[in-house]
Amino acid sequence: RHGQALAGSAQFFAQSGRWQRCLMWYKQNSLLLKKLQSGMTPLVLDLFCKAGGVSAGATRAGVSVFGVDIEKQPSYVARFGTEVFELGDATDMSMLRGLVRKYKPVLVWASVPCAGYSTAPHLGEASRTARMIGEMRAILMSLGLPYVIENVGGARASMHEPFELFGQYFGLRQDRL
């Protein structure tokens, strides 16, 4: 009787993966609750921030933000300030680890370049832009924090457990499909 109803290897590994995700969720919620109870405002690290659309949404939700982009972003700096912007490569692990240690974000949001995944041709040709979702996912997973990778519908096959959000969900009157 004992041990006869054990899960097979495939079932065990699937259940183990779900358990690991559940454990990570509990750990992150615990950290978030500790921050909230300490009076600290949770912070979102906004990678590939550009003008700051993600950061604008996060600040509306009452969260602090810190943006990183490889190009100067005067609009971001004008909206949020120079003290919360870093000019740098969002794939630089040393820089990211330093920012995580310094700011202790509760979430990392990566808006990787979408042109490589877009189904819309540019000047009649497919984009030559690098596809970075796999590389970015590996980087974000190594940080050990909850993360979001945002991209266009054409990137769906490169995403893990993707879902779509629309502007109307957040009170916006636009639809970008």
N, C-alpha and C positions, 0 to 999 in steps of 0.2 A: 504493500500500500504506500509506504513512504517513498517519495521520489518518483513515483510513476507518472505523475501529472506535471512534470517539469516542462518548461518551455523549451522548444528546439533552439538551436544556435541563432537562427535568423530572428525568431521572436524575441529571444533574450537580448540580442544586440539592439533591436528596435525599442524594446522596453527600457533598456539601459540608457539609450539616447534620450528618450522622453524624460526619464528620471533626471538625467544631467541637466536638461533644459529647465525642468521644474525647480531643481535645486538652485540653479543660477537665478531664476526669477525670484525665489525667496530671498536669496542673498542680496540681490539688488534692491528689492523692496525694503529689506531691513536697513540697508545703507541709506536709502532715501528717507525712511522714517526717522533715522537718527539725525540726518541733516535737518529735516524739518523741525524736529524737537529741539535742536540746538539753536534754532533761529537763523541758520544759514540758508540762503536762497540757493536752490539747486541750479546747476549750470549745465548747459548743453554746449559741447564742442562742435562747431559748424565747419566741416571741412569742405573745400572747394566752394567757399561762401559767396563768391561774386558780390552782388549788391546787397545781399542779406535777406532774401525772402524767407528762408528757414528761420533765421535769427529774429525777424520781425514777428513771425508766428509764435516763436518761443517766448519772446518778451511779452506778447499779448497774453500768454498763458501764465505770466508771472515768474518766468525762469530767466536767470542771467545767461549771457551768451559770450562765446569767444570764437571769433572767426579766423580761419586760415585759408590763404589762397596763394598761388604761385605768382600771380600778377597783382600789381597795386590795385586797390579797390577804393577809390576816393568816395564813392557813394556809400559804401559800408562804413568807412571811417566817419563820414559826415553824419550818418544816422546813429552810430553806436559809440564812436570815439576811438582814438588811436590806441588807448590802453587795452582795448579788447580785440585787437587785430594783430595778426602776425603774418608778415610776408614770408612765405616758405612753401616747401613741397609737402603736400599732405601725405605723401607716401614715405617720408623720412621718419623711420622708426625712432631714431634718437630724439628728434624734435617732438614727436608725438608723446613719447614716454615722459619727456620733460614737462610738457603741457599737462599731461594727466597727473603727474606728481604735484605740480604747482596749483592747478585749479580744481582737481578732484571732480571731474564732470560725472553726472549721473547717466548721461547718454552721449554718444558720438553719432553725429549725423553726417553722412558723406553723400554729397550730390556730385558723383563722378561725372566727367564729361559724357554727354549723351549722343554726340554726333556719330560715333562709331556704331551705335545701336539703332539709330533712327531709320525708319523705313522711308523717309522722304529723301530723295536724291538731292545733292547739291550741285547745281549747274549741270544736271543730267548725269552725274556720276555718283557712285557710292562713296561714302566718306572714307577717308584714309586715317581717321582719328583712331588712336589706340583704344582697344576695349579693355577697361580697367577693373571691371566688377570683381573678377576672380582674385586679382592681386589685392584689391582693397578689402575684400572679405577676409582674406588671410591676415592682413595687417590688423583689421578691427578685431578679429577673433583673438589674436595674440595679446591685445590690450586687456581682454577679460572684462569688458564693460558692455552693457547693452548698446546695440547700434542699429542704425537704419541706413540702408543704401537706397537712394532715390534715383530713379531713371525713367526713361520713356517706355512705352508699351513694347517696343521692339526688343527690349532687353529682357523680356519675361523668361526666356529660356535660360538665361544666365543667372537668374535670381533663385534663391532658396525660399520657398513658401511665399511667393509674391502675392500682393493684393493691391488694389487700386483705390486711390483717394481722389475725390473731386472737390473743386473749389466750393461747390454748393454745400458740402458737409460742414464748411467753416464760415458760412454766411457770405461767400463771394459770389458774384453774379457772372462768373466766367467759366467756360468749359474749354479745355485745351485739347480735346481729342481731335 
